[in-house]
Amino acid sequence: MSTQQSIFDRLIGGLGLDTEDEWSHIVRERVVAYSLLGLYVFVIWFPIYFIFVTSIKPTSAVLDIPISFVPTQPTVSNYIEIFQNRPFELYTLNSLIVASTTTIICVTLGTVTGYSFSRYEFVGNKTLLLSIVGARMIPPIALIVPFFSIMSNPPLIGGLTGSLYDTRIALILTYTFFNLPFAVWIMKNYFDGVPESLDEQARIDGCSRWEGFVKIILPMAKPGIAATAILAFIFSWNEFVFALVLTSSEQAQTLPIAVSLFVADDFVDWAHLAAGGMIAALPGILFGLFFQQYIVSGLTQGAVKE
Amino acid sequence: MSTEKQSLRRKLDRLFVPLTVGPTMLWIAAIIVYPTLKLLWSSVFWTNPINGQREFVALRNFRRLVFAENGQGAFLGLAPDFVAITTNTAVYVGLSVSISFALGLGIALLLDKDLKGRGWFRTAVIVPWILPYVMSGLMWRWMFNSEYGAINGLLTQTGLLSSKIAFLSDGTLAMMALIIADIWVFTPFIIIILLAGLQNVPEQLYDAAEVDGAGRISRFVNVTYPFLKPSILVALTIRIIFDIRALDLVWVMTRGGPGKSTEVWASWLYRTAQVFNRPGEGAALGVVLLAVTFVIVATLYRIFGDSPY
């Protein structure tokens, strides 16, 4: 038996902390686990806490030395001022419209397509599925040059719409590029886990493919749809690089851009930036706190499962 | 039911797959295939910044990025910028991926234990990853601020440090700050993916190993690792690809500076294409990035065998 013991265990044994005392062993292990996790959580939340504290300090107190980590005169004036002095309501509206429209497109197409990929063998289905996986791997930044030129001068529909540069439509089109392949992938994996006997039962009951899908399968897929929707929304809400390249005014600029605008060449308006940053971070914090299990299941469906 | 209605139903049923798959594939072709072809096409042109005229230059854009030339077009070896920026990218990606992987594995192993409040910890741990990267980048820039930043504040006000450190004005320290921010943002992703993998390990195998007297380390190597391998592959692949292409953190924290000390491929691409308005060279860099990504994915696939990629 001792030959199979690791050096680690023998060391622990040598220190007199022998594993024979089962109870104290478990207690000790828990104490260690809780303290390490506690330390980690404290360290990762500290920056968020500090930017929050900055956002509720009076503008003049932000540059006080020594730095106060606990706000003595908390105020919401920074939050009010960014809506008064800058069009933050427009940035927020743009973010909401762009993220929700992208989410609706990706969830709708991702769900029906994912279902077909999960259930049916059709000509070229392997190739098409592979091309979707391939599309997920294209580094988006590699495509900023073509996206910029396509949006400035859209082919085919260009005569009708003119330039799409600096419009929400450009961002919505672009963000489906990040999210649609991912949505198809999550939903395909999700449907793979829904038993096929349900489809057969629907068929026996006289449902057409459409009816069976809408009445029987779709209700089963709600958690998968929720996971896809939350991830698509967060990814679109947070996106920065394409918004930077494709927009130039408050008609289309989103919150991440708005926050970055507080950085002037040499000067950063930290108090207002912190307030704007908290607004931009709000959906992430809320989704994280309340829908953590959907985010986790969506990510693992989208990433780990084959 | 009338036969006419039935035949319509059958027809619609036969159209199920084309109608559900068709629009998505068309959409993907329009938003991915077309821009990718256009990228290849743009990379062989040079645009005159003054009059906007385009000139076909074949592979000159690529040559200019990688090699140094003198005025007569004679090669003088690799371009210093190319070497420096590639090194920066390798340091940035290499260090932040390996450190966040080790940290993420540790936290995932802790969270895999049967602890009370595990769900609460998981919630607390996931948040950094879901915040906008820009906000995270600016937040860390504020943390590392030389005068008023929290890190200098903590170190000097507790007496650990006698004078403040200008983190973002020194090349090495700025790179270190970037790496810390990157680890902060992406460790949750590693934790989630590895935690999912850990849940695939059958409990009985742990018990059997324990009965056999296997120690902690041998249990990890012989029981956990084989089950965790696919998750490790996915976590590393996505993490590496993401770091190579991510611009947000670098751009808002350091703008690639001071000097070129934190310039990476992604920020170089953005600077070339958008800031300096040289779309041909930007597109050429995009092609290089695309090729590098595929090489990395293919290599990982080769090494680890069957995987989602």
Interface residues (C-beta under 8 A of the other chain):
Chain A: M1 S2 Q4 Q5 S6 I7 F8 D9 R10 E29 R30 A33 Y34 L36 L37 Y40 V41 I44 W45 F46 P47 I48 F50 I51 T54 V62 L63 I65 P66 I67 F69 L109 G110 V112 T113 Y115 S116 F117 Y120 F122 N125 L128 S131 I132 V133 A135 M137 I138 P139 P140 I141 A142 L143 I144 V145 P146 F147 F148 S149 I150 P155 L173 T174 T176 F177 L180 P181 V184 S208 R209 W210 F213 I234 W237 N238 F240 V241 L244 V245 L255 P256 V259 S260 F262 V263 V268 W270 L273 A274 G277 A280 A281 G284 I285 F287 G288 L289 Q292 I295 V296 L299 T300 A303 V304 K305 E306
Chain B: R9 L12 D13 F16 V17 L19 T20 V21 P23 T24 M25 W27 I28 I31 I32 Y34 P35 T36 K38 L39 S42 G106 I107 L110 L111 K113 L115 G119 F121 R122 T123 A124 V125 I126 V127 P128 I130 L131 P132 Y133 V134 M135 L138 M139 W140 R141 W142 M143 N145 E147 Y148 A150 G153 T156 Q157 W184 T187 F189 I192 I193 L195 A196 G197 D212 G213 A214 G215 R216 I217 S218 P230 S231 V234 A235 I238 I241 I244 R245 A246 L247 D248 W251 V252 A266 L269 Y270 A273 Q274 P279 G282 A283 L285 G286 V287 L289 L290 T293 F294 V297 D306 S307 P308 Y309
